[in-house]
Amino acid sequence: MKLGKVVGTVVSTINHPFYDARRLLVCDLVTLEGTPDGYIIAVDTVDAGVGETVLILDEGNSSRQIFDIPTGPIRSTIVGIVDEVTINE
Amino acid sequence: MQLGRVTGTVVATMKADGLDGVRFLIVQPLDKALTPSGAPIVAADAVSMAGRGELVYYVAAREAAEAMDPAFVPVDHAIVGIVDQVAVEEGG
């Protein structure tokens, strides 16, 4: 799983049926040092909002398990809102 | 998923089994500010409606094959949505 920060939303009406009524969020990926490492568009399952740090599942089979749709064309899913990260130096 | 801009089409007569009727589009990957980032890719159009100039989002690998109908045809990128709007916060 990856840590990310929600920075925006994506709205789409013409999409694969799997994505009907799904909430897509643009997330900055961050390293443990807090530096940006690209972005990803992920499907929200926890009502995350812009500005929040989130836990992103970036693996297809696990994401399909979350939605219980074995044929879903999905890889990236937001599965948690992070309260706190502690790193032991 | 990543954002991309459709910049062209690809026509191929000789294709692997399963690719008949599949539309192939050239997609320029974009960063979240919608500026080009990296080399263009050829993606299958899983929504059958994407056209040149359109902003789309796409998936790769097994998810791309999964997006097609029928599923599991030999593609490695597939467009799964046409973007109406991207809202990214200032400085985000």
N, CA and C atoms of all chains as a GROMACS GRO file, in nm:
protein
  543
    1MET      N    1   0.083  -0.119   0.000
    1MET     CA    2   0.000   0.000   0.000
    1MET      C    3   0.087   0.125   0.000
    2LYS      N    4   0.028   0.235  -0.041
    2LYS     CA    5   0.103   0.359  -0.053
    2LYS      C    6   0.036   0.470   0.027
    3LEU      N    7   0.116   0.567   0.066
    3LEU     CA    8   0.061   0.686   0.130
    3LEU      C    9   0.042   0.794   0.026
    4GLY      N   10  -0.070   0.864   0.034
    4GLY     CA   11  -0.095   0.972  -0.060
    4GLY      C   12  -0.170   1.085   0.005
    5LYS      N   13  -0.176   1.196  -0.067
    5LYS     CA   14  -0.253   1.310  -0.018
    5LYS      C   15  -0.354   1.347  -0.126
    6VAL      N   16  -0.481   1.355  -0.087
    6VAL     CA   17  -0.585   1.387  -0.184
    6VAL      C   18  -0.573   1.533  -0.224
    7VAL      N   19  -0.562   1.558  -0.355
    7VAL     CA   20  -0.547   1.696  -0.401
    7VAL      C   21  -0.659   1.739  -0.497
    8GLY      N   22  -0.744   1.647  -0.538
    8GLY     CA   23  -0.848   1.690  -0.631
    8GLY      C   24  -0.944   1.578  -0.668
    9THR      N   25  -1.034   1.611  -0.759
    9THR     CA   26  -1.137   1.514  -0.800
    9THR      C   27  -1.140   1.504  -0.952
   10VAL      N   28  -1.189   1.391  -1.001
   10VAL     CA   29  -1.209   1.371  -1.143
   10VAL      C   30  -1.356   1.337  -1.165
   11VAL      N   31  -1.420   1.408  -1.258
   11VAL     CA   32  -1.560   1.383  -1.289
   11VAL      C   33  -1.570   1.327  -1.430
   12SER      N   34  -1.650   1.222  -1.446
   12SER     CA   35  -1.660   1.156  -1.575
   12SER      C   36  -1.801   1.099  -1.591
   13THR      N   37  -1.863   1.120  -1.708
   13THR     CA   38  -1.995   1.059  -1.730
   13THR      C   39  -1.988   0.940  -1.824
   14ILE      N   40  -1.898   0.948  -1.923
   14ILE     CA   41  -1.880   0.833  -2.012
   14ILE      C   42  -1.765   0.752  -1.958
   15ASN      N   43  -1.797   0.633  -1.907
   15ASN     CA   44  -1.691   0.551  -1.849
   15ASN      C   45  -1.728   0.404  -1.856
   16HIS      N   46  -1.631   0.320  -1.826
   16HIS     CA   47  -1.659   0.177  -1.815
   16HIS      C   48  -1.764   0.158  -1.706
   17PRO      N   49  -1.859   0.065  -1.725
   17PRO     CA   50  -1.968   0.047  -1.627
   17PRO      C   51  -1.920   0.026  -1.484
   18PHE      N   52  -1.802  -0.030  -1.468
   18PHE     CA   53  -1.750  -0.049  -1.331
   18PHE      C   54  -1.740   0.083  -1.257
   19TYR      N   55  -1.711   0.190  -1.331
   19TYR     CA   56  -1.687   0.320  -1.267
   19TYR      C   57  -1.814   0.404  -1.249
   20ASP      N   58  -1.931   0.348  -1.286
   20ASP     CA   59  -2.056   0.420  -1.265
   20ASP      C   60  -2.072   0.451  -1.116
   21ALA      N   61  -2.097   0.577  -1.084
   21ALA     CA   62  -2.123   0.622  -0.947
   21ALA      C   63  -2.004   0.603  -0.852
   22ARG      N   64  -1.886   0.581  -0.907
   22ARG     CA   65  -1.767   0.573  -0.821
   22ARG      C   66  -1.707   0.713  -0.808
   23ARG      N   67  -1.645   0.738  -0.693
   23ARG     CA   68  -1.584   0.867  -0.669
   23ARG      C   69  -1.435   0.854  -0.696
   24LEU      N   70  -1.386   0.935  -0.792
   24LEU     CA   71  -1.244   0.929  -0.829
   24LEU      C   72  -1.171   1.049  -0.770
   25LEU      N   73  -1.061   1.022  -0.704
   25LEU     CA   74  -0.982   1.130  -0.643
   25LEU      C   75  -0.840   1.130  -0.699
   26VAL      N   76  -0.790   1.251  -0.722
   26VAL     CA   77  -0.650   1.267  -0.762
   26VAL      C   78  -0.566   1.272  -0.635
   27CYS      N   79  -0.468   1.184  -0.624
   27CYS     CA   80  -0.386   1.178  -0.504
   27CYS      C   81  -0.239   1.196  -0.540
   28ASP      N   82  -0.172   1.284  -0.467
   28ASP     CA   83  -0.026   1.292  -0.476
   28ASP      C   84   0.030   1.177  -0.396
   29LEU      N   85   0.124   1.104  -0.455
   29LEU     CA   86   0.193   1.000  -0.378
   29LEU      C   87   0.308   1.067  -0.305
   30VAL      N   88   0.331   1.028  -0.182
   30VAL     CA   89   0.442   1.087  -0.106
   30VAL      C   90   0.534   0.978  -0.054
   31THR      N   91   0.662   1.009  -0.048
   31THR     CA   92   0.759   0.916   0.011
   31THR      C   93   0.757   0.935   0.162
   32LEU      N   94   0.830   0.850   0.234
   32LEU     CA   95   0.834   0.864   0.380
   32LEU      C   96   0.896   0.996   0.422
   33GLU      N   97   0.980   1.052   0.336
   33GLU     CA   98   1.040   1.182   0.367
   33GLU      C   99   0.944   1.296   0.340
   34GLY      N  100   0.830   1.265   0.281
   34GLY     CA  101   0.730   1.368   0.254
   34GLY      C  102   0.746   1.434   0.118
   35THR      N  103   0.840   1.385   0.036
   35THR     CA  104   0.856   1.445  -0.096
   35THR      C  105   0.759   1.380  -0.195
   36PRO      N  106   0.708   1.458  -0.289
   36PRO     CA  107   0.612   1.406  -0.386
   36PRO      C  108   0.674   1.301  -0.476
   37ASP      N  109   0.595   1.203  -0.518
   37ASP     CA  110   0.644   1.096  -0.603
   37ASP      C  111   0.537   1.062  -0.706
   38GLY      N  112   0.498   1.163  -0.786
   38GLY     CA  113   0.397   1.139  -0.889
   38GLY      C  114   0.255   1.144  -0.832
   39TYR      N  115   0.158   1.107  -0.915
   39TYR     CA  116   0.020   1.110  -0.870
   39TYR      C  117  -0.050   0.984  -0.918
   40ILE      N  118  -0.169   0.963  -0.864
   40ILE     CA  119  -0.248   0.848  -0.906
   40ILE      C  120  -0.395   0.887  -0.893
   41ILE      N  121  -0.479   0.830  -0.980
   41ILE     CA  122  -0.623   0.848  -0.964
   41ILE      C  123  -0.676   0.720  -0.900
   42ALA      N  124  -0.743   0.734  -0.786
   42ALA     CA  125  -0.789   0.617  -0.713
   42ALA      C  126  -0.938   0.629  -0.682
   43VAL      N  127  -1.004   0.515  -0.668
   43VAL     CA  128  -1.146   0.512  -0.633
   43VAL      C  129  -1.158   0.520  -0.481
   44ASP      N  130  -1.245   0.608  -0.436
   44ASP     CA  131  -1.263   0.632  -0.292
   44ASP      C  132  -1.364   0.534  -0.233
   45THR      N  133  -1.328   0.472  -0.120
   45THR     CA  134  -1.426   0.386  -0.050
   45THR      C  135  -1.450   0.433   0.093
   46VAL      N  136  -1.384   0.542   0.134
   46VAL     CA  137  -1.390   0.581   0.275
   46VAL      C  138  -1.434   0.727   0.294
   47ASP      N  139  -1.490   0.788   0.188
   47ASP     CA  140  -1.531   0.929   0.195
   47ASP      C  141  -1.416   1.022   0.231
   48ALA      N  142  -1.304   1.004   0.164
   48ALA     CA  143  -1.190   1.093   0.187
   48ALA      C  144  -1.215   1.226   0.118
   49GLY      N  145  -1.152   1.331   0.171
   49GLY     CA  146  -1.171   1.463   0.114
   49GLY      C  147  -1.038   1.525   0.074
   50VAL      N  148  -1.047   1.634  -0.003
   50VAL     CA  149  -0.926   1.703  -0.046
   50VAL      C  150  -0.847   1.750   0.075
   51GLY      N  151  -0.716   1.727   0.074
   51GLY     CA  152  -0.629   1.768   0.183
   51GLY      C  153  -0.596   1.656   0.279
   52GLU      N  154  -0.671   1.546   0.273
   52GLU     CA  155  -0.647   1.438   0.368
   52GLU      C  156  -0.537   1.344   0.320
   53THR      N  157  -0.463   1.289   0.415
   53THR     CA  158  -0.364   1.186   0.384
   53THR      C  159  -0.435   1.051   0.387
   54VAL      N  160  -0.411   0.971   0.284
   54VAL     CA  161  -0.487   0.846   0.271
   54VAL      C  162  -0.394   0.728   0.245
   55LEU      N  163  -0.450   0.610   0.270
   55LEU     CA  164  -0.383   0.485   0.243
   55LEU      C  165  -0.438   0.432   0.112
   56ILE      N  166  -0.351   0.410   0.015
   56ILE     CA  167  -0.395   0.370  -0.118
   56ILE      C  168  -0.349   0.228  -0.148
   57LEU      N  169  -0.446   0.144  -0.181
   57LEU     CA  170  -0.418   0.008  -0.224
   57LEU      C  171  -0.388   0.018  -0.373
   58ASP      N  172  -0.269  -0.023  -0.416
   58ASP     CA  173  -0.234  -0.009  -0.557
   58ASP      C  174  -0.207  -0.147  -0.616
   59GLU      N  175  -0.306  -0.234  -0.605
   59GLU     CA  176  -0.292  -0.370  -0.657
   59GLU      C  177  -0.430  -0.417  -0.702
   60GLY      N  178  -0.434  -0.479  -0.819
   60GLY     CA  179  -0.562  -0.511  -0.881
   60GLY      C  180  -0.647  -0.612  -0.807
   61ASN      N  181  -0.590  -0.728  -0.775
   61ASN     CA  182  -0.672  -0.833  -0.714
   61ASN      C  183  -0.728  -0.790  -0.579
   62SER      N  184  -0.646  -0.719  -0.501
   62SER     CA  185  -0.694  -0.672  -0.371
   62SER      C  186  -0.807  -0.572  -0.390
   63SER      N  187  -0.794  -0.484  -0.490
   63SER     CA  188  -0.899  -0.385  -0.514
   63SER      C  189  -1.028  -0.453  -0.559
   64ARG      N  190  -1.016  -0.553  -0.645
   64ARG     CA  191  -1.137  -0.625  -0.690
   64ARG      C  192  -1.205  -0.694  -0.573
   65GLN      N  193  -1.123  -0.739  -0.477
   65GLN     CA  194  -1.179  -0.803  -0.357
   65GLN      C  195  -1.259  -0.702  -0.276
   66ILE      N  196  -1.209  -0.579  -0.265
   66ILE     CA  197  -1.278  -0.474  -0.191
   66ILE      C  198  -1.418  -0.451  -0.250
   67PHE      N  199  -1.426  -0.444  -0.383
   67PHE     CA  200  -1.554  -0.415  -0.447
   67PHE      C  201  -1.635  -0.542  -0.470
   68ASP      N  202  -1.576  -0.658  -0.445
   68ASP     CA  203  -1.642  -0.786  -0.465
   68ASP      C  204  -1.691  -0.801  -0.609
   69ILE      N  205  -1.608  -0.751  -0.704
   69ILE     CA  206  -1.639  -0.764  -0.846
   69ILE      C  207  -1.515  -0.825  -0.911
   70PRO      N  208  -1.514  -0.957  -0.932
   70PRO     CA  209  -1.392  -1.025  -0.977
   70PRO      C  210  -1.343  -0.981  -1.114
   71THR      N  211  -1.428  -0.914  -1.193
   71THR     CA  212  -1.386  -0.874  -1.328
   71THR      C  213  -1.367  -0.723  -1.340
   72GLY      N  214  -1.363  -0.651  -1.230
   72GLY     CA  215  -1.352  -0.504  -1.238
   72GLY      C  216  -1.216  -0.458  -1.288
   73PRO      N  217  -1.214  -0.364  -1.384
   73PRO     CA  218  -1.085  -0.312  -1.434
   73PRO      C  219  -1.031  -0.204  -1.341
   74ILE      N  220  -0.992  -0.244  -1.221
   74ILE     CA  221  -0.954  -0.149  -1.118
   74ILE      C  222  -0.823  -0.191  -1.054
   75ARG      N  223  -0.740  -0.094  -1.023
   75ARG     CA  224  -0.615  -0.126  -0.953
   75ARG      C  225  -0.597  -0.041  -0.827
   76SER      N  226  -0.632   0.089  -0.834
   76SER     CA  227  -0.599   0.178  -0.722
   76SER      C  228  -0.724   0.215  -0.644
   77THR      N  229  -0.722   0.187  -0.514
   77THR     CA  230  -0.837   0.212  -0.429
   77THR      C  231  -0.792   0.278  -0.299
   78ILE      N  232  -0.866   0.381  -0.257
   78ILE     CA  233  -0.836   0.443  -0.128
   78ILE      C  234  -0.908   0.364  -0.021
   79VAL      N  235  -0.830   0.308   0.073
   79VAL     CA  236  -0.890   0.218   0.172
   79VAL      C  237  -0.880   0.272   0.315
   80GLY      N  238  -0.820   0.389   0.334
   80GLY     CA  239  -0.812   0.441   0.470
   80GLY      C  240  -0.775   0.588   0.473
   81ILE      N  241  -0.819   0.655   0.578
   81ILE     CA  242  -0.777   0.793   0.601
   81ILE      C  243  -0.676   0.790   0.715
   82VAL      N  244  -0.559   0.845   0.691
   82VAL     CA  245  -0.449   0.834   0.787
   82VAL      C  246  -0.462   0.941   0.895
   83ASP      N  247  -0.461   0.897   1.021
   83ASP     CA  248  -0.462   0.993   1.132
   83ASP      C  249  -0.320   1.039   1.164
   84GLU      N  250  -0.228   0.945   1.164
   84GLU     CA  251  -0.094   0.977   1.211
   84GLU      C  252   0.005   0.877   1.154
   85VAL      N  253   0.123   0.926   1.118
   85VAL     CA  254   0.231   0.837   1.074
   85VAL      C  255   0.349   0.863   1.167
   86THR      N  256   0.402   0.757   1.225
   86THR     CA  257   0.519   0.770   1.312
   86THR      C  258   0.634   0.692   1.250
   87ILE      N  259   0.746   0.757   1.230
   87ILE     CA  260   0.863   0.691   1.173
   87ILE      C  261   0.974   0.690   1.277
   88ASN      N  262   1.023   0.572   1.311
   88ASN     CA  263   1.135   0.563   1.404
   88ASN      C  264   1.264   0.581   1.328
   89GLU      N  265   1.337   0.687   1.362
   89GLU     CA  266   1.464   0.716   1.291
   89GLU      C  267   1.567   0.608   1.322
   90MET      N  268  -0.478   0.461  -1.184
   90MET     CA  269  -0.515   0.520  -1.312
   90MET      C  270  -0.442   0.651  -1.333
   91GLN      N  271  -0.422   0.685  -1.457
   91GLN     CA  272  -0.352   0.808  -1.492
   91GLN      C  273  -0.437   0.885  -1.593
   92LEU      N  274  -0.408   1.014  -1.603
   92LEU     CA  275  -0.476   1.097  -1.701
   92LEU      C  276  -0.399   1.096  -1.832
   93GLY      N  277  -0.470   1.109  -1.943
   93GLY     CA  278  -0.404   1.116  -2.073
   93GLY      C  279  -0.487   1.195  -2.172
   94ARG      N  280  -0.420   1.239  -2.278
   94ARG     CA  281  -0.487   1.312  -2.385
   94ARG      C  282  -0.477   1.229  -2.512
   95VAL      N  283  -0.592   1.206  -2.578
   95VAL     CA  284  -0.591   1.130  -2.703
   95VAL      C  285  -0.535   1.219  -2.813
   96THR      N  286  -0.426   1.174  -2.876
   96THR     CA  287  -0.363   1.257  -2.978
   96THR      C  288  -0.373   1.196  -3.117
   97GLY      N  289  -0.422   1.073  -3.128
   97GLY     CA  290  -0.430   1.014  -3.261
   97GLY      C  291  -0.490   0.875  -3.258
   98THR      N  292  -0.497   0.816  -3.376
   98THR     CA  293  -0.554   0.682  -3.386
   98THR      C  294  -0.452   0.588  -3.451
   99VAL      N  295  -0.472   0.460  -3.429
   99VAL     CA  296  -0.387   0.359  -3.490
   99VAL      C  297  -0.477   0.261  -3.564
  100VAL      N  298  -0.445   0.232  -3.689
  100VAL     CA  299  -0.521   0.135  -3.766
  100VAL      C  300  -0.430   0.017  -3.796
  101ALA      N  301  -0.475  -0.104  -3.766
  101ALA     CA  302  -0.396  -0.223  -3.795
  101ALA      C  303  -0.488  -0.328  -3.854
  102THR      N  304  -0.449  -0.384  -3.968
  102THR     CA  305  -0.533  -0.487  -4.030
  102THR      C  306  -0.495  -0.625  -3.977
  103MET      N  307  -0.367  -0.652  -3.972
  103MET     CA  308  -0.322  -0.781  -3.919
  103MET      C  309  -0.309  -0.768  -3.767
  104LYS      N  310  -0.389  -0.844  -3.696
  104LYS     CA  311  -0.387  -0.831  -3.550
  104LYS      C  312  -0.392  -0.969  -3.485
  105ALA      N  313  -0.354  -0.974  -3.358
  105ALA     CA  314  -0.368  -1.097  -3.281
  105ALA      C  315  -0.515  -1.131  -3.265
  106ASP      N  316  -0.545  -1.258  -3.245
  106ASP     CA  317  -0.684  -1.300  -3.222
  106ASP      C  318  -0.741  -1.225  -3.102
  107GLY      N  319  -0.865  -1.181  -3.114
  107GLY     CA  320  -0.930  -1.112  -3.004
  107GLY      C  321  -0.928  -0.961  -3.020
  108LEU      N  322  -0.845  -0.911  -3.112
  108LEU     CA  323  -0.836  -0.765  -3.126
  108LEU      C  324  -0.923  -0.710  -3.238
  109ASP      N  325  -0.999  -0.797  -3.307
  109ASP     CA  326  -1.089  -0.746  -3.412
  109ASP      C  327  -1.192  -0.653  -3.350
  110GLY      N  328  -1.210  -0.538  -3.411
  110GLY     CA  329  -1.311  -0.444  -3.363
  110GLY      C  330  -1.265  -0.356  -3.249
  111VAL      N  331  -1.144  -0.377  -3.202
  111VAL     CA  332  -1.092  -0.294  -3.093
  111VAL      C  333  -1.033  -0.166  -3.151
  112ARG      N  334  -1.072  -0.052  -3.094
  112ARG     CA  335  -1.016   0.076  -3.141
  112ARG      C  336  -0.887   0.104  -3.065
  113PHE      N  337  -0.785   0.143  -3.137
  113PHE     CA  338  -0.658   0.179  -3.074
  113PHE      C  339  -0.632   0.328  -3.090
  114LEU      N  340  -0.598   0.392  -2.981
  114LEU     CA  341  -0.574   0.536  -2.982
  114LEU      C  342  -0.436   0.566  -2.925
  115ILE      N  343  -0.375   0.671  -2.977
  115ILE     CA  344  -0.249   0.716  -2.919
  115ILE      C  345  -0.282   0.811  -2.804
  116VAL      N  346  -0.224   0.784  -2.689
  116VAL     CA  347  -0.255   0.861  -2.569
  116VAL      C  348  -0.126   0.918  -2.512
  117GLN      N  349  -0.126   1.049  -2.492
  117GLN     CA  350  -0.013   1.115  -2.427
  117GLN      C  351  -0.040   1.122  -2.277
  118PRO      N  352   0.038   1.052  -2.195
  118PRO     CA  353   0.020   1.061  -2.050
  118PRO      C  354   0.039   1.205  -2.001
  119LEU      N  355  -0.039   1.244  -1.902
  119LEU     CA  356  -0.034   1.380  -1.847
  119LEU      C  357  -0.008   1.375  -1.698
  120ASP      N  358   0.050   1.484  -1.646
  120ASP     CA  359   0.056   1.494  -1.500
  120ASP      C  360  -0.074   1.558  -1.452
  121LYS      N  361  -0.086   1.582  -1.322
  121LYS     CA  362  -0.215   1.628  -1.272
  121LYS      C  363  -0.248   1.771  -1.311
  122ALA      N  364  -0.146   1.845  -1.360
  122ALA     CA  365  -0.171   1.980  -1.412
  122ALA      C  366  -0.204   1.975  -1.561
  123LEU      N  367  -0.218   1.853  -1.614
  123LEU     CA  368  -0.253   1.827  -1.753
  123LEU      C  369  -0.143   1.866  -1.851
  124THR      N  370  -0.020   1.868  -1.804
  124THR     CA  371   0.092   1.888  -1.896
  124THR      C  372   0.151   1.751  -1.931
  125PRO      N  373   0.197   1.735  -2.058
  125PRO     CA  374   0.247   1.605  -2.103
  125PRO      C  375   0.361   1.554  -2.014
  126SER      N  376   0.362   1.425  -1.991
  126SER     CA  377   0.462   1.365  -1.903
  126SER      C  378   0.495   1.225  -1.954
  127GLY      N  379   0.613   1.208  -2.010
  127GLY     CA  380   0.653   1.077  -2.058
  127GLY      C  381   0.613   1.052  -2.202
  128ALA      N  382   0.647   0.933  -2.250
  128ALA     CA  383   0.627   0.898  -2.390
  128ALA      C  384   0.483   0.856  -2.416
  129PRO      N  385   0.432   0.884  -2.538
  129PRO     CA  386   0.295   0.841  -2.572
  129PRO      C  387   0.283   0.689  -2.571
  130ILE      N  388   0.161   0.641  -2.548
  130ILE     CA  389   0.133   0.498  -2.550
  130ILE      C  390   0.019   0.472  -2.647
  131VAL      N  391   0.003   0.348  -2.688
  131VAL     CA  392  -0.114   0.308  -2.764
  131VAL      C  393  -0.207   0.235  -2.668
  132ALA      N  394  -0.331   0.284  -2.658
  132ALA     CA  395  -0.426   0.225  -2.564
  132ALA      C  396  -0.551   0.180  -2.639
  133ALA      N  397  -0.608   0.070  -2.596
  133ALA     CA  398  -0.737   0.027  -2.650
  133ALA      C  399  -0.846   0.113  -2.588
  134ASP      N  400  -0.953   0.138  -2.664
  134ASP     CA  401  -1.061   0.223  -2.616
  134ASP      C  402  -1.175   0.136  -2.561
  135ALA      N  403  -1.177   0.120  -2.428
  135ALA     CA  404  -1.278   0.033  -2.366
  135ALA      C  405  -1.414   0.101  -2.353
  136VAL      N  406  -1.422   0.233  -2.378
  136VAL     CA  407  -1.553   0.300  -2.371
  136VAL      C  408  -1.609   0.321  -2.512
  137SER      N  409  -1.528   0.292  -2.614
  137SER     CA  410  -1.569   0.302  -2.756
  137SER      C  411  -1.618   0.439  -2.795
  138MET      N  412  -1.584   0.541  -2.721
  138MET     CA  413  -1.636   0.675  -2.751
  138MET      C  414  -1.529   0.782  -2.746
  139ALA      N  415  -1.409   0.746  -2.706
  139ALA     CA  416  -1.304   0.847  -2.693
  139ALA      C  417  -1.259   0.890  -2.832
  140GLY      N  418  -1.233   1.019  -2.847
  140GLY     CA  419  -1.189   1.071  -2.976
  140GLY      C  420  -1.069   1.161  -2.959
  141ARG      N  421  -1.015   1.203  -3.072
  141ARG     CA  422  -0.895   1.284  -3.069
  141ARG      C  423  -0.915   1.413  -2.989
  142GLY      N  424  -0.817   1.448  -2.908
  142GLY     CA  425  -0.823   1.570  -2.829
  142GLY      C  426  -0.887   1.552  -2.693
  143GLU      N  427  -0.949   1.437  -2.670
  143GLU     CA  428  -1.022   1.420  -2.545
  143GLU      C  429  -0.931   1.384  -2.428
  144LEU      N  430  -0.973   1.431  -2.310
  144LEU     CA  431  -0.904   1.400  -2.186
  144LEU      C  432  -0.964   1.269  -2.133
  145VAL      N  433  -0.879   1.173  -2.102
  145VAL     CA  434  -0.928   1.041  -2.060
  145VAL      C  435  -0.849   0.993  -1.939
  146TYR      N  436  -0.900   0.886  -1.875
  146TYR     CA  437  -0.815   0.815  -1.779
  146TYR      C  438  -0.808   0.670  -1.822
  147TYR      N  439  -0.693   0.608  -1.793
  147TYR     CA  440  -0.669   0.475  -1.846
  147TYR      C  441  -0.607   0.386  -1.739
  148VAL      N  442  -0.624   0.256  -1.761
  148VAL     CA  443  -0.562   0.156  -1.673
  148VAL      C  444  -0.462   0.075  -1.754
  149ALA      N  445  -0.374   0.004  -1.686
  149ALA     CA  446  -0.271  -0.074  -1.754
  149ALA      C  447  -0.278  -0.220  -1.709
  150ALA      N  448  -0.200  -0.301  -1.778
  150ALA     CA  449  -0.177  -0.442  -1.740
  150ALA      C  450  -0.306  -0.525  -1.737
  151ARG      N  451  -0.321  -0.612  -1.638
  151ARG     CA  452  -0.436  -0.703  -1.633
  151ARG      C  453  -0.566  -0.625  -1.630
  152GLU      N  454  -0.564  -0.509  -1.562
  152GLU     CA  455  -0.686  -0.429  -1.554
  152GLU      C  456  -0.731  -0.382  -1.693
  153ALA      N  457  -0.635  -0.359  -1.781
  153ALA     CA  458  -0.669  -0.318  -1.917
  153ALA      C  459  -0.738  -0.432  -1.991
  154ALA      N  460  -0.685  -0.551  -1.979
  154ALA     CA  461  -0.746  -0.667  -2.044
  154ALA      C  462  -0.885  -0.693  -1.987
  155GLU      N  463  -0.898  -0.669  -1.856
  155GLU     CA  464  -1.024  -0.689  -1.785
  155GLU      C  465  -1.131  -0.589  -1.833
  156ALA      N  466  -1.089  -0.471  -1.875
  156ALA     CA  467  -1.183  -0.365  -1.913
  156ALA      C  468  -1.250  -0.391  -2.046
  157MET      N  469  -1.192  -0.478  -2.127
  157MET     CA  470  -1.245  -0.498  -2.262
  157MET      C  471  -1.366  -0.591  -2.260
  158ASP      N  472  -1.444  -0.585  -2.367
  158ASP     CA  473  -1.560  -0.673  -2.380
  158ASP      C  474  -1.554  -0.740  -2.518
  159PRO      N  475  -1.528  -0.869  -2.531
  159PRO     CA  476  -1.504  -0.964  -2.421
  159PRO      C  477  -1.370  -0.938  -2.352
  160ALA      N  478  -1.362  -0.983  -2.228
  160ALA     CA  479  -1.244  -0.954  -2.147
  160ALA      C  480  -1.127  -1.043  -2.186
  161PHE      N  481  -1.012  -1.007  -2.136
  161PHE     CA  482  -0.887  -1.082  -2.155
  161PHE      C  483  -0.847  -1.098  -2.300
  162VAL      N  484  -0.851  -0.986  -2.372
  162VAL     CA  485  -0.788  -0.981  -2.502
  162VAL      C  486  -0.648  -0.920  -2.480
  163PRO      N  487  -0.555  -0.946  -2.574
  163PRO     CA  488  -0.418  -0.902  -2.548
  163PRO      C  489  -0.394  -0.752  -2.566
  164VAL      N  490  -0.430  -0.673  -2.465
  164VAL     CA  491  -0.398  -0.530  -2.464
  164VAL      C  492  -0.327  -0.497  -2.332
  165ASP      N  493  -0.245  -0.393  -2.332
  165ASP     CA  494  -0.174  -0.358  -2.208
  165ASP      C  495  -0.213  -0.222  -2.151
  166HIS      N  496  -0.287  -0.142  -2.228
  166HIS     CA  497  -0.343  -0.019  -2.173
  166HIS      C  498  -0.484  -0.006  -2.227
  167ALA      N  499  -0.578   0.041  -2.146
  167ALA     CA  500  -0.715   0.061  -2.193
  167ALA      C  501  -0.773   0.188  -2.132
  168ILE      N  502  -0.841   0.265  -2.218
  168ILE     CA  503  -0.911   0.385  -2.172
  168ILE      C  504  -1.041   0.341  -2.107
  169VAL      N  505  -1.064   0.379  -1.981
  169VAL     CA  506  -1.185   0.337  -1.911
  169VAL      C  507  -1.280   0.453  -1.880
  170GLY      N  508  -1.239   0.577  -1.910
  170GLY     CA  509  -1.331   0.687  -1.886
  170GLY      C  510  -1.290   0.812  -1.960
  171ILE      N  511  -1.391   0.892  -1.998
  171ILE     CA  512  -1.366   1.023  -2.058
  171ILE      C  513  -1.391   1.128  -1.951
  172VAL      N  514  -1.294   1.216  -1.931
  172VAL     CA  515  -1.300   1.311  -1.821
  172VAL      C  516  -1.382   1.433  -1.860
  173ASP      N  517  -1.479   1.470  -1.775
  173ASP     CA  518  -1.552   1.595  -1.793
  173ASP      C  519  -1.478   1.709  -1.724
  174GLN      N  520  -1.427   1.679  -1.606
  174GLN     CA  521  -1.365   1.786  -1.528
  174GLN      C  522  -1.261   1.727  -1.432
  175VAL      N  523  -1.147   1.795  -1.422
  175VAL     CA  524  -1.048   1.764  -1.319
  175VAL      C  525  -1.037   1.888  -1.232
  176ALA      N  526  -1.057   1.872  -1.102
  176ALA     CA  527  -1.042   1.984  -1.010
  176ALA      C  528  -0.929   1.951  -0.915
  177VAL      N  529  -0.818   2.022  -0.928
  177VAL     CA  530  -0.704   2.000  -0.838
  177VAL      C  531  -0.681   2.130  -0.762
  178GLU      N  532  -0.667   2.116  -0.630
  178GLU     CA  533  -0.653   2.236  -0.546
  178GLU      C  534  -0.525   2.312  -0.579
  179GLU      N  535  -0.527   2.442  -0.554
  179GLU     CA  536  -0.411   2.527  -0.579
  179GLU      C  537  -0.290   2.475  -0.503
  180GLY      N  538  -0.179   2.461  -0.574
  180GLY     CA  539  -0.056   2.417  -0.509
  180GLY      C  540  -0.054   2.268  -0.478
  181GLY      N  541  -0.164   2.198  -0.508
  181GLY     CA  542  -0.171   2.057  -0.474
  181GLY      C  543  -0.113   1.968  -0.581
   0.00000   0.00000   0.00000
